[in-house]
């Protein structure tokens, strides 16, 4: 009976330990727990630092984006002004061409006497 393996699921009693053995076991367990907590605290501290650095980077990116938005607004405003100026210049050009042809036609009609020009 002593050589037979104990069946699984059956609770067996352990040999009684001394109070000193229990205290050592508890102390070892507490030391392991303390080491694990210290490691976790360092990990959380590192994660916190990484989050702070990422926050600074995001803030810098946000500031850069706002400055780029201002640049784009200024560029759009300048482009609108250029298009308006181009329209004005086209209107002046068309008026100048019309005036030139009108004067040239008048001169030809009065000097050369070409009556069929203004039918």
Buried (B, 14 or more C-beta within 10 A) or exposed (E): EEEEEEEEEEEEEEEEEEEEEEEEEEEEEEEEEEEEEEEEEEEEEEEEEEEEEEEEEEEEEEEEEEEEEEEEEEEEEEEEEEEEEEEEEEEEEEEEEEEEEEEEEEEEBEEEEEEEEEE
